[in-house]
């Protein structure tokens, strides 16, 4: 697909949005990819990586390989993701500590609007679609209620396996790869590696993510080509079920001490803002949630205008 330089800048910015979302434990970069209109192209491009490319490289050269894998698109997108994660990890971590209600409110509005957006893509509703939607809600909600592992592991093999598991969630709308890392006890080691520029740990994690991504993208591409409506139904369910995790008002039931010796929430439950202990910041929370909600419809309008 031939694109202008301006279009690749936009793809780069979408990658930055995906990276920023993936840093937050509860928001999926896959959701951002879906609502920004690049999800299926992303799956198709990633799944095009296979051993046949070696033959293409030998017979036709690197230029043909680059075209087959949609190299311009992939490089622009993942450059945005990578730069965003490296540059925003510390900022987002600080915002989640100092302004949790407002940050979660923004993402809650954004994800809630994406439910409407993704649901509209389903062309035909039937019993099967409804059942899969409900299954998606139940599975995603159950995942959000699981307790994170107490221990944190930073060994190379653990980071490699955690990356393979988490990346499958990162490209699924509604299921947060960062939250999967939290459940596995790998979120803090990965964030520390990014903040301290531990390139060995980052490299091990990156290799695990690449292997998991190449494998799982082929499955998703096949599902979209054969059972698109059913796939969209269960993905919509995943997004609905994930709302519990990003609900802004939480009550901490238990705490744990992290690797830096700081007390952080371990187990939390959602609360009504009216019964929330402390400043609920309800007015500002509603405003930023509306901003997040409106952002999705602005992106949708831009996509429709482009078409």
FIKOL-188715 format. One record per residue: x, y, z of N, C-alpha, C in turn; residue number from 1. Coordinates in Angstrom, 2 decimals. Each point is the difference from the previous one (the first is absolute). Last residue first. Layout:
# residues N
X	Y	Z	X	Y	Z	X	Y	Z	NUM
...
# end
This chain:
# residues 307
-12.16	7.76	4.49	-0.57	-0.98	-0.93	-0.83	0.68	-1.08	307
1.72	2.67	3.46	1.09	-0.47	-0.85	-0.50	-0.99	-1.05	306
-2.99	1.52	3.31	0.29	1.08	-0.95	1.08	-0.42	-0.98	305
-1.01	-2.89	3.56	-1.10	0.01	-0.97	0.26	1.05	-1.08	304
2.99	-0.16	3.62	0.16	-1.20	-0.80	-1.06	-0.05	-1.11	303
-0.23	3.45	3.18	1.16	0.20	-0.88	0.19	-1.19	-0.93	302
-3.32	-0.31	3.30	-0.40	0.97	-1.01	1.12	0.23	-1.01	301
0.92	-2.68	3.76	-0.90	-0.69	-0.93	-0.43	0.93	-1.13	300
2.60	1.78	3.49	0.81	-0.91	-0.82	-0.87	-0.72	-1.03	299
-2.21	2.66	3.11	0.77	0.87	-0.89	0.85	-0.86	-0.93	298
-2.33	-2.18	3.35	-0.91	0.40	-1.08	0.66	0.99	-0.96	297
2.39	-1.45	3.84	-0.27	-1.16	-0.87	-0.87	0.41	-1.18	296
0.89	3.16	3.41	1.18	-0.23	-0.83	-0.23	-1.15	-0.99	295
-3.15	1.16	3.45	-0.12	0.80	-1.23	1.15	-0.27	-0.95	294
0.05	-2.06	4.27	-1.12	-0.52	-0.78	-0.08	0.72	-1.35	293
3.11	1.59	3.16	0.42	-1.30	-0.53	-1.05	-0.60	-0.90	292
-1.14	3.94	2.22	1.07	0.29	-0.97	0.48	-1.30	-0.65	291
-3.04	-0.35	3.53	-0.68	0.49	-1.21	1.02	0.32	-1.09	290
1.66	-1.14	4.18	-0.60	-1.19	-0.60	-0.71	0.38	-1.29	289
1.77	3.43	2.64	1.07	-0.68	-0.74	-0.52	-1.30	-0.64	288
-3.08	2.48	2.64	0.48	0.82	-1.13	1.06	-0.75	-0.81	287
-1.63	-1.93	4.00	-1.01	-0.06	-1.05	0.48	0.77	-1.24	286
2.67	0.24	3.83	0.04	-1.36	-0.55	-0.99	-0.15	-1.15	285
0.08	3.99	2.53	1.13	-0.07	-0.93	0.10	-1.37	-0.66	284
-3.36	0.50	3.26	-0.23	0.94	-1.10	1.11	-0.07	-1.05	283
0.38	-2.64	4.04	-1.04	-0.46	-0.91	-0.18	0.92	-1.21	282
3.22	-0.86	4.00	0.28	0.85	-1.18	-1.03	-0.27	-1.10	281
0.59	-1.88	4.68	-0.35	-0.78	-1.20	0.29	0.76	-1.29	280
2.07	0.04	5.22	-0.48	0.90	-1.05	-0.26	-0.81	-1.28	279
-0.39	-2.71	4.61	0.96	0.98	-0.51	-0.64	0.85	-1.09	278
-1.95	-4.71	0.67	0.64	0.69	1.12	1.09	0.93	-0.54	277
-4.68	-1.80	-2.46	1.46	-0.05	-0.02	0.57	0.81	1.16	276
-4.65	-0.71	-1.61	0.40	-0.63	1.26	1.53	-0.10	0.12	275
-2.07	1.97	-3.82	-0.77	0.60	1.09	0.39	-0.59	1.35	274
1.72	-1.63	-4.21	0.64	1.27	0.38	-0.70	0.68	1.17	273
0.07	-5.36	-0.51	-0.75	1.12	-0.54	0.70	1.29	0.40	272
2.95	-4.48	-0.52	-0.94	0.66	0.90	-0.79	1.07	-0.76	271
3.44	-4.81	-0.72	-0.63	1.22	-0.52	-1.02	0.54	0.98	270
4.48	-2.80	1.49	-1.35	-0.24	-0.51	-0.59	1.34	-0.45	269
5.29	-2.49	0.98	-0.93	1.12	0.03	-1.38	-0.44	-0.52	268
5.38	-1.66	1.80	-1.34	-0.47	-0.37	-0.98	1.15	0.15	267
4.58	1.07	0.38	0.13	-1.38	-0.46	-1.35	-0.53	-0.50	266
2.74	5.14	0.78	-1.21	-0.83	0.07	0.23	-1.39	-0.57	265
4.25	2.48	2.12	-0.88	0.24	-1.15	-1.24	-0.90	0.13	264
4.79	1.94	2.80	-1.29	-0.66	0.12	-0.90	0.38	-1.17	263
5.54	-0.22	-0.02	-1.15	0.90	0.11	-1.29	-0.81	0.07	262
4.74	-1.45	-0.76	-0.35	0.15	1.40	-1.18	0.92	0.24	261
1.93	-1.58	-4.25	0.66	1.21	0.52	-0.32	0.24	1.47	260
-1.91	-3.62	-2.56	1.45	-0.21	0.00	0.78	1.21	0.53	259
-5.05	-0.48	1.77	0.62	-0.28	-1.30	1.52	-0.10	0.14	258
-4.29	-1.06	3.44	1.22	0.81	-0.12	0.69	-0.36	-1.30	257
-5.50	-0.17	1.29	1.24	-0.77	-0.06	1.17	0.97	-0.11	256
-5.74	-0.29	1.62	1.16	0.68	-0.56	1.18	-0.96	-0.09	255
-5.90	-0.10	0.22	1.30	-0.41	0.54	1.13	0.70	-0.76	254
-4.51	1.30	-0.70	-0.25	-0.98	1.06	1.31	-0.43	0.65	253
-1.86	4.55	-2.84	1.11	-0.95	0.17	-0.26	-0.89	1.21	252
-3.36	2.66	-3.56	0.34	-0.13	1.43	1.07	-1.07	0.12	251
-1.67	3.51	-4.28	0.35	-1.30	0.55	0.21	0.09	1.51	250
-1.73	2.75	-4.82	-0.10	0.02	1.46	0.18	-1.40	0.57	249
0.15	0.92	-4.84	0.87	0.96	0.69	0.01	-0.10	1.53	248
-0.50	-3.92	-3.84	-0.94	0.83	0.75	0.81	0.93	0.91	247
1.73	-3.55	-2.99	0.35	1.42	-0.13	-1.03	0.93	0.64	246
-0.44	-4.84	0.08	1.39	0.26	0.37	0.33	1.49	-0.03	245
-4.27	-1.63	-1.43	0.15	-0.11	1.45	1.41	0.36	0.44	244
-1.18	-0.30	-4.64	-0.34	1.28	0.63	0.16	-0.04	1.51	243
0.49	-3.74	-3.22	1.21	0.67	0.51	-0.29	1.31	0.72	242
-3.37	-2.72	-2.25	0.46	-0.61	1.24	1.19	0.70	0.62	241
-1.62	1.42	-4.27	-1.00	0.26	1.05	0.48	-0.53	1.35	240
2.63	-0.98	-3.77	0.10	1.42	0.35	-0.98	0.35	1.12	239
-0.09	-4.37	-1.78	1.25	0.23	0.74	0.09	1.45	0.47	238
-3.57	-1.17	-2.84	-0.18	-0.50	1.36	1.24	0.22	0.85	237
0.27	0.97	-4.54	-0.83	1.01	0.66	-0.26	-0.40	1.44	236
2.22	-3.09	-2.63	0.89	1.12	0.30	-0.77	1.13	0.68	235
-2.40	-3.71	-1.58	0.75	-0.37	1.21	0.98	1.10	0.39	234
-2.51	0.66	-3.95	-0.91	-0.13	1.15	0.77	-0.31	1.27	233
2.25	0.11	-4.19	-0.31	1.35	0.49	-0.90	-0.05	1.23	232
0.91	-4.06	-2.14	1.24	0.52	0.60	-0.24	1.40	0.58	231
-3.47	-2.00	-2.44	0.17	-0.68	1.29	1.24	0.53	0.73	230
-0.79	1.59	-4.37	-1.04	0.46	0.92	0.15	-0.60	1.38	229
3.02	-1.47	-3.45	0.20	1.39	0.40	-1.04	0.48	1.00	228
1.96	-4.50	-1.97	-1.11	0.23	0.94	0.04	1.44	0.53	227
3.13	-1.58	-3.43	-1.02	-1.06	-0.02	-1.24	0.33	0.83	226
3.87	2.97	-0.36	-0.34	-0.35	-1.38	-1.15	-1.01	-0.06	225
1.77	1.42	4.21	-0.63	1.13	-0.68	-0.44	-0.35	-1.41	224
2.43	-3.20	2.47	-1.32	0.19	0.60	-0.75	1.15	-0.69	223
4.48	-0.77	-1.23	-0.86	-1.08	-0.49	-1.43	0.15	0.53	222
3.28	2.95	1.62	-0.28	0.29	-1.41	-0.94	-1.04	-0.58	221
1.58	-0.68	4.38	-0.99	1.08	-0.07	-0.37	0.34	-1.44	220
3.42	-3.17	0.73	-1.28	-0.53	0.47	-1.09	1.05	-0.13	219
4.38	1.30	-0.93	-0.49	-0.89	-1.07	-1.37	-0.59	0.38	218
2.37	2.65	3.15	-0.60	0.82	-1.05	-0.56	-0.85	-1.13	217
2.49	-1.89	3.68	-1.41	0.27	0.30	-0.68	0.81	-1.09	216
4.72	-1.12	-0.36	-0.83	-1.21	0.11	-1.48	0.34	0.12	215
3.25	3.47	-0.06	-0.05	-0.66	-1.31	-0.91	-1.22	0.02	214
0.78	2.28	4.10	-0.77	0.82	-0.93	-0.15	-0.67	-1.35	213
2.78	-1.93	3.36	-1.42	-0.12	0.33	-0.89	0.73	-0.97	212
4.66	0.47	-0.52	-0.40	-1.40	-0.27	-1.48	-0.20	0.30	211
1.85	4.21	1.06	-0.02	-0.20	-1.45	-0.49	-1.41	-0.34	210
0.70	1.12	4.55	-1.19	0.67	-0.54	-0.13	-0.24	-1.50	209
3.86	-1.55	2.22	-1.18	-0.79	0.39	-1.27	0.58	-0.58	208
3.93	2.45	-0.62	0.05	-1.24	-0.80	-1.21	-0.88	0.32	207
0.56	3.93	2.57	-0.35	0.33	-1.38	-0.04	-1.25	-0.88	206
1.56	-0.30	4.48	-1.44	0.21	-0.04	-0.48	0.23	-1.42	205
4.59	-0.27	0.66	-0.61	-1.31	0.26	-1.52	0.10	-0.09	204
2.41	4.05	-0.30	0.20	-0.84	-1.19	-0.64	-1.36	0.14	203
0.03	2.95	3.71	-0.90	0.52	-1.04	0.08	-0.87	-1.25	202
3.04	-0.90	3.43	-1.35	-0.43	0.38	-1.03	0.46	-1.03	201
4.36	1.52	-0.70	-0.01	-1.47	-0.09	-1.40	-0.53	0.32	200
0.94	4.66	0.42	-0.25	-0.43	-1.37	0.03	-1.53	-0.17	199
-1.00	3.77	3.79	0.61	-1.33	0.05	-0.27	-0.69	-1.33	198
-1.19	4.67	1.85	0.67	-0.31	-1.28	0.80	-1.31	0.08	197
-3.03	2.09	3.33	1.44	-0.04	0.27	0.82	-0.30	-1.25	196
-4.81	0.20	-0.14	0.41	1.24	0.65	1.50	0.07	0.25	195
-1.98	-3.94	-1.89	-0.18	1.13	-0.91	0.55	1.29	0.62	194
-0.04	-3.87	2.66	0.97	-0.18	-1.09	-0.08	1.17	-0.99	193
-3.18	-0.20	3.45	1.31	0.37	0.54	1.08	-0.11	-1.08	192
-4.31	-1.50	-1.08	0.00	1.46	0.12	1.35	0.50	0.53	191
-0.65	-4.66	-0.18	0.05	0.55	-1.36	0.08	1.52	0.05	190
-0.52	-2.31	4.12	1.32	-0.25	-0.61	0.13	0.59	-1.40	189
-4.28	0.36	2.08	1.02	0.85	0.62	1.39	-0.27	-0.55	188
-3.59	-2.78	-1.51	-0.19	1.40	-0.40	1.10	0.91	0.55	187
-0.85	-4.91	0.68	1.07	0.43	-0.90	-0.07	1.48	-0.35	186
-2.99	-3.26	2.54	1.09	0.53	0.81	1.17	0.50	-0.82	185
-4.45	-1.77	-1.40	1.13	-0.94	-0.01	1.14	0.45	0.92	184
-3.88	2.73	-0.61	-0.44	-1.28	0.55	1.15	-0.99	0.13	183
0.83	4.10	-2.17	-0.22	0.22	1.43	-0.39	-1.32	0.67	182
0.36	0.02	-4.66	1.33	0.07	0.62	-0.10	0.20	1.51	181
-3.94	0.18	-2.44	0.48	-1.38	0.02	1.39	-0.05	0.63	180
-1.78	4.20	-0.78	-0.64	-0.62	1.15	0.39	-1.47	0.11	179
1.54	2.43	-3.72	0.65	0.48	1.21	-0.60	-0.64	1.25	178
-1.96	-0.84	-4.21	1.25	-0.73	0.15	0.74	0.43	1.26	177
-5.41	0.25	-0.86	1.23	0.78	0.13	1.22	-0.89	0.20	176
-5.02	-0.39	-2.50	0.83	-0.68	1.00	1.36	0.66	0.03	175
-3.28	1.79	-2.96	-0.69	-0.26	1.25	0.83	-0.67	1.06	174
1.12	-0.59	-5.22	-0.74	1.13	0.57	-0.69	-0.42	1.29	173
4.50	-2.25	-1.84	-1.43	-0.28	0.13	-0.69	1.23	0.57	172
4.73	-0.32	-0.54	-0.62	0.19	-1.32	-1.47	-0.41	0.00	171
2.62	-0.32	3.99	0.22	1.36	-0.49	-0.64	0.24	-1.36	170
0.07	-4.32	2.13	-1.02	0.89	0.55	0.14	1.41	-0.57	169
3.17	-3.18	-1.18	-1.28	-0.47	-0.55	-1.13	0.88	0.49	168
4.33	0.67	1.71	-0.17	0.58	-1.34	-1.30	-0.45	-0.65	167
1.46	-1.73	4.29	-0.57	1.35	0.05	-0.27	0.57	-1.38	166
2.15	-4.27	0.51	-1.39	-0.04	0.48	-0.65	1.37	-0.11	165
4.57	-0.39	-1.12	-0.79	-0.80	-0.94	-1.47	-0.02	0.38	164
3.07	2.06	2.95	-0.19	0.81	-1.21	-0.86	-0.75	-1.01	163
1.34	-2.25	3.91	-1.00	1.02	0.33	-0.32	0.86	-1.22	162
3.49	-3.15	-0.35	-1.31	-0.66	0.00	-1.12	1.01	0.30	161
4.44	1.64	0.20	-0.26	-0.50	-1.35	-1.40	-0.61	-0.10	160
1.66	1.33	4.20	-0.37	1.16	-0.80	-0.35	-0.40	-1.43	159
1.65	-3.35	2.85	-1.33	0.42	0.44	-0.48	1.19	-0.82	158
4.37	-1.58	-0.71	-0.99	-0.96	-0.51	-1.42	0.41	0.39	157
3.68	2.66	1.65	-0.20	0.10	-1.45	-1.08	-0.94	-0.53	156
-0.35	1.87	5.05	0.91	-0.89	-0.71	-0.30	0.05	-1.50	155
-2.14	2.33	3.90	0.66	0.72	-1.09	0.99	-0.88	-0.75	154
-4.66	0.05	3.58	1.09	-0.80	-0.57	0.61	0.76	-1.16	153
-3.31	0.58	4.74	0.38	0.60	-1.27	1.26	-0.70	-0.50	152
-4.40	-1.28	3.62	1.42	0.06	-0.34	0.21	0.64	-1.37	151
-4.44	-0.58	1.57	0.72	0.78	1.00	1.46	0.18	-0.41	150
-4.19	-0.54	-3.48	0.95	-0.81	0.75	0.79	0.89	0.94	149
-5.01	1.46	-1.37	1.35	-0.09	-0.55	0.87	-0.91	0.86	148
-5.39	-0.62	-0.42	1.03	0.68	0.79	1.36	-0.14	-0.65	147
-5.07	0.09	-2.44	1.09	-0.85	0.49	1.00	0.83	0.79	146
-3.90	1.63	-2.48	-0.20	-0.24	1.43	1.12	-0.85	0.61	145
-0.36	1.16	-4.73	0.21	1.24	0.76	-0.14	-0.21	1.51	144
-0.86	-3.59	-3.04	1.43	0.32	0.00	0.27	1.24	0.84	143
-4.48	-1.24	-0.73	0.66	-0.92	0.94	1.49	0.31	0.09	142
-2.53	2.35	-3.19	-0.32	0.45	1.36	0.71	-0.87	1.04	141
0.37	-1.26	-4.53	0.76	1.22	0.28	-0.26	0.51	1.41	140
-2.48	-3.79	-1.44	1.44	-0.31	0.06	0.81	1.24	0.38	139
-4.68	0.53	-0.69	0.28	-0.81	1.20	1.51	-0.25	0.15	138
-1.56	2.23	-3.91	-0.21	0.83	1.19	0.44	-0.75	1.25	137
-0.01	-2.38	-4.06	1.08	0.97	0.03	-0.07	0.89	1.23	136
-3.54	-2.99	-0.81	1.21	-0.73	0.40	1.20	0.94	0.12	135
-4.01	1.75	-1.72	-0.12	-0.25	1.45	1.24	-0.74	0.53	134
-0.26	0.67	-4.64	0.12	1.29	0.66	-0.02	-0.18	1.52	133
-0.87	-3.74	-2.66	1.43	0.33	0.01	0.25	1.35	0.67	132
-4.47	-1.34	-0.60	0.66	-0.91	0.95	1.48	0.34	0.12	131
-2.53	2.32	-3.24	-0.38	0.41	1.35	0.70	-0.85	1.06	130
0.54	-1.13	-4.55	0.68	1.26	0.29	-0.27	0.44	1.44	129
-2.30	-3.80	-1.61	1.42	-0.26	0.16	0.78	1.25	0.38	128
-4.62	0.36	-1.11	0.21	-0.64	1.31	1.48	-0.24	0.28	127
-0.67	3.88	-3.37	-0.79	-1.21	0.16	0.32	-0.61	1.36	126
1.03	4.66	-3.53	-0.12	-0.55	1.34	-0.87	-1.26	-0.03	125
3.20	3.02	-3.69	-1.16	-0.86	0.21	0.02	-0.59	1.40	124
3.28	3.20	-1.51	-1.02	0.18	-1.04	-1.27	-0.80	0.26	123
4.11	2.42	2.98	-0.67	-1.30	-0.13	-1.19	0.16	-0.94	122
2.67	3.69	1.44	0.62	-0.73	-1.11	-0.66	-1.36	-0.24	121
-1.13	3.01	3.64	-0.60	0.43	-1.28	0.59	-0.75	-1.20	120
1.77	-0.57	4.44	-1.30	-0.68	-0.16	-0.67	0.35	-1.32	119
4.01	2.22	1.27	0.26	-1.37	-0.41	-1.31	-0.75	-0.25	118
-0.37	4.44	1.61	0.68	-0.01	-1.30	0.20	-1.43	-0.50	117
-1.77	0.70	4.33	-0.99	0.38	-1.02	0.62	-0.12	-1.39	116
2.86	-0.66	3.57	-0.97	-1.10	-0.02	-1.04	0.26	-1.10	115
3.20	3.31	1.07	0.50	-1.00	-0.96	-0.92	-1.22	-0.07	114
-0.74	3.50	3.16	-0.40	0.41	-1.35	0.43	-1.04	-1.03	113
1.38	-0.69	4.42	-1.46	-0.13	-0.07	-0.50	0.38	-1.40	112
4.57	0.64	1.01	-0.32	-1.41	-0.22	-1.50	-0.21	-0.11	111
1.52	4.39	0.96	0.52	-0.43	-1.29	-0.40	-1.45	-0.32	110
-1.04	1.82	4.25	-0.81	0.62	-1.05	0.43	-0.46	-1.38	109
2.60	-1.42	3.60	-1.32	-0.62	0.09	-0.91	0.56	-1.08	108
4.28	1.87	0.54	0.04	-1.27	-0.71	-1.34	-0.73	0.06	107
0.38	4.06	2.36	0.24	0.25	-1.41	-0.04	-1.31	-0.79	106
-0.25	-0.28	4.67	-1.24	0.54	-0.57	0.14	0.25	-1.49	105
3.80	-1.33	2.54	-0.91	-1.13	-0.25	-1.32	0.48	-0.61	104
3.04	3.33	1.24	0.58	-0.81	-1.07	-0.91	-1.16	-0.35	103
-1.21	2.73	3.67	-0.14	0.72	-1.27	0.55	-0.80	-1.17	102
0.45	-1.76	4.39	-1.41	0.09	-0.35	-0.18	0.67	-1.37	101
4.45	-0.38	2.00	-0.59	-1.25	-0.51	-1.44	0.13	-0.48	100
4.27	3.01	1.18	-1.34	0.38	-0.46	-0.76	-1.22	-0.54	99
4.40	-0.46	2.04	-0.40	1.31	0.51	-1.41	0.44	-0.40	98
2.03	-4.24	-1.39	0.20	0.10	1.44	-0.61	1.27	0.55	97
-0.04	-0.83	-4.64	-0.84	-1.02	0.63	0.12	0.04	1.52	96
2.81	2.80	-2.61	-1.40	0.46	-0.05	-0.94	-0.99	0.69	95
4.58	-1.19	-0.48	-0.16	1.10	0.96	-1.44	0.50	0.05	94
1.12	-3.27	-3.19	0.12	-0.59	1.34	-0.22	1.07	1.06	93
0.23	1.40	-4.44	-1.28	-0.65	0.28	0.02	-0.64	1.38	92
4.02	1.96	-1.50	-1.04	1.03	0.15	-1.33	-0.62	0.40	91
3.68	-2.84	-1.03	0.19	0.66	1.29	-1.09	1.05	0.25	90
-0.06	-2.29	-4.19	-0.15	-0.96	1.11	0.09	0.70	1.36	89
0.54	1.93	-4.61	-1.17	0.28	0.83	-0.14	-0.90	1.22	88
3.60	-0.25	-3.40	-0.08	1.39	0.44	-1.13	0.26	1.00	87
0.85	-4.39	-2.00	1.23	0.47	0.63	-0.15	1.38	0.62	86
-3.63	-1.81	-2.47	0.23	-0.78	1.21	1.23	0.49	0.74	85
-0.95	1.96	-4.20	-1.02	0.36	0.99	0.24	-0.73	1.32	84
2.66	-1.07	-3.74	0.37	1.32	0.54	-0.97	0.41	1.09	83
-0.99	-4.03	-2.26	1.24	-0.12	0.77	0.40	1.32	0.64	82
-3.78	-0.13	-2.94	-0.26	-0.78	1.22	1.23	0.01	0.90	81
0.45	1.96	-4.26	-0.84	0.81	0.88	-0.28	-0.69	1.32	80
2.23	-2.40	-3.28	0.90	1.05	0.47	-0.75	0.92	0.96	79
-2.44	-3.27	-2.21	0.72	-0.52	1.16	1.09	0.95	0.49	78
-2.63	1.23	-3.86	-0.88	-0.28	1.15	0.80	-0.41	1.23	77
2.26	0.68	-4.14	-0.54	1.27	0.50	-0.81	-0.22	1.27	76
1.65	-3.82	-2.25	1.10	0.76	0.61	-0.50	1.32	0.58	75
-3.07	-2.78	-2.39	0.44	-0.64	1.24	1.06	0.84	0.71	74
-1.52	1.45	-4.28	-1.06	0.09	1.00	0.48	-0.53	1.35	73
2.88	-0.46	-3.67	-0.14	1.41	0.34	-1.04	0.20	1.11	72
0.69	-4.45	-1.82	1.06	0.52	0.86	-0.14	1.45	0.41	71
-2.63	-4.06	-2.05	-0.52	1.36	0.22	0.94	0.77	0.93	70
0.74	-4.46	-1.86	-0.32	0.15	1.43	-0.57	1.38	0.32	69
1.28	-1.10	-4.48	-0.88	-1.10	0.45	-0.42	0.17	1.46	68
3.18	3.02	-1.98	-1.35	0.22	-0.52	-0.97	-1.05	0.55	67
4.55	-0.50	1.03	-0.52	1.20	0.67	-1.43	0.29	-0.44	66
2.37	-3.44	-2.18	-0.35	-0.40	1.37	-0.65	1.17	0.73	65
1.76	0.84	-4.23	-1.24	-0.78	-0.11	-0.48	-0.46	1.38	64
4.15	2.24	-0.23	-1.09	0.93	-0.35	-1.33	-0.73	-0.09	63
4.15	-2.35	0.68	-0.59	0.57	1.22	-1.17	0.94	-0.29	62
1.20	-4.04	-3.52	0.69	1.07	0.69	-0.79	0.61	1.15	61
-0.78	-3.91	-3.18	-0.47	1.31	-0.47	0.65	1.18	0.71	60
1.10	-4.80	0.80	-0.37	0.07	-1.41	-0.31	1.40	-0.49	59
1.22	-1.00	4.62	1.04	-0.57	-0.87	-0.29	0.23	-1.48	58
-3.20	1.34	3.27	1.22	0.79	0.15	1.09	-0.48	-0.95	57
-4.00	-2.47	0.31	-0.23	1.26	-0.71	1.25	0.88	0.04	56
0.02	-3.93	2.55	0.06	-0.32	-1.43	-0.17	1.26	-0.85	55
-0.55	0.47	4.57	1.41	-0.32	-0.26	0.20	-0.30	-1.48	54
-4.35	0.68	1.75	0.70	1.25	-0.28	1.49	-0.23	-0.29	53
-3.03	-3.41	1.46	0.02	0.19	-1.46	0.72	1.28	-0.40	52
-0.95	-1.29	4.59	1.25	-0.53	-0.54	0.09	0.15	-1.52	51
-2.96	3.61	2.70	0.09	-1.46	0.03	1.29	-0.45	-0.67	50
-3.43	4.57	1.07	1.35	-0.45	0.33	0.00	-1.53	0.11	49
-4.00	2.52	-0.64	0.71	-0.25	-1.26	1.46	-0.42	0.23	48
-3.18	1.37	3.46	-0.11	-1.41	-0.37	0.71	-0.32	-1.32	47
-0.20	4.52	1.58	0.79	-0.82	0.93	0.00	-1.47	-0.42	46
-2.67	3.03	-2.46	1.42	0.30	-0.18	0.87	-0.89	0.88	45
-4.73	-0.23	0.40	0.43	-0.52	-1.30	1.50	0.19	-0.20	44
-2.02	1.88	3.84	0.02	-1.46	0.07	0.53	-0.61	-1.28	43
-0.58	4.66	0.03	1.06	-0.39	0.93	0.12	-1.51	0.09	42
-3.55	1.83	-2.42	1.25	0.14	-0.75	1.19	-0.40	0.86	41
-4.19	0.09	2.05	0.10	-1.13	-0.92	1.26	0.09	-0.87	40
-0.82	3.58	3.11	0.11	-1.30	0.67	0.21	-1.15	-0.98	39
-0.59	5.08	-0.32	1.18	-0.69	-0.56	0.11	-1.45	0.49	38
-3.19	3.88	1.21	-0.20	-0.52	-1.35	1.18	-0.74	-0.61	37
-1.06	2.06	4.51	0.70	0.91	-0.92	0.03	-0.55	-1.42	36
-1.94	-2.41	3.67	-0.79	1.22	-0.19	0.70	1.00	-0.92	35
2.20	-4.13	1.01	-1.30	-0.26	-0.61	-0.74	1.29	-0.29	34
4.14	0.13	2.30	0.20	-0.38	-1.40	-1.33	-0.18	-0.71	33
-0.09	0.79	4.62	0.40	1.22	-0.72	0.19	-0.30	-1.48	32
-0.84	-3.64	2.81	-1.19	0.84	-0.09	0.29	1.26	-0.79	31
3.56	-2.86	1.00	-0.84	-0.56	-1.05	-1.28	0.80	-0.18	30
2.98	0.85	3.56	0.44	0.65	-1.24	-0.79	-0.51	-1.18	29
-1.95	0.03	5.10	0.65	-0.81	-1.03	0.41	0.83	-1.21	28
-0.81	0.65	5.69	-0.38	0.50	-1.32	0.81	-0.77	-1.05	27
0.63	-0.81	4.58	-1.45	0.01	-0.07	-0.50	0.47	-1.35	26
4.65	1.14	2.18	-0.54	-1.33	0.30	-1.53	0.02	0.03	25
3.55	3.16	-2.89	-1.00	0.07	1.07	-0.59	-1.39	0.26	24
3.12	0.78	-3.52	0.70	0.23	1.25	-0.97	-0.04	1.18	23
-1.52	-0.31	-4.52	0.56	-1.26	0.49	0.77	0.16	1.30	22
-1.81	3.81	-2.31	-1.07	-0.83	0.57	0.57	-1.28	0.61	21
2.95	2.85	-2.30	-0.45	0.65	1.23	-1.08	-0.83	0.68	20
1.49	-1.42	-4.23	1.02	-0.20	1.02	-0.40	0.60	1.33	19
-2.81	0.71	-3.72	-0.02	-1.41	0.40	1.01	-0.27	1.11	18
0.03	4.25	-1.95	-1.21	-0.17	0.81	-0.12	-1.44	0.49	17
3.45	0.96	-2.98	0.28	0.63	1.29	-1.20	-0.12	0.94	16
-0.53	-1.46	-4.42	0.89	-0.91	0.73	0.34	0.56	1.37	15
-2.36	2.71	-2.92	-0.89	-1.06	0.48	0.80	-1.03	0.79	14
2.43	3.34	-2.12	-0.72	0.56	1.15	-0.99	-1.01	0.58	13
2.29	-1.17	-3.97	0.96	0.11	1.10	-0.69	0.50	1.28	12
-2.48	0.02	-3.94	0.16	-1.38	0.47	0.97	-0.03	1.18	11
-0.49	4.09	-2.16	-1.23	-0.31	0.73	0.07	-1.43	0.56	10
3.47	1.37	-2.79	0.09	0.75	1.27	-1.22	-0.31	0.86	9
0.01	-1.66	-4.33	0.89	-0.79	0.87	0.24	0.69	1.33	8
-2.51	2.24	-3.29	-0.76	-1.16	0.48	0.85	-0.88	0.91	7
2.03	3.70	-2.14	-0.94	0.45	1.02	-0.79	-1.16	0.58	6
2.83	-0.74	-3.70	0.79	0.17	1.24	-0.92	0.42	1.15	5
-2.42	-2.76	-3.81	0.82	1.21	0.04	0.76	0.06	1.32	4
-1.51	-4.66	-2.57	-0.47	1.05	0.90	0.93	1.19	-0.09	3
-1.50	-5.15	-2.42	0.81	1.22	-0.11	-0.61	1.10	0.85	2
-0.02	-5.63	0.23	-0.84	1.20	0.00	0.88	1.25	0.00	1
# end
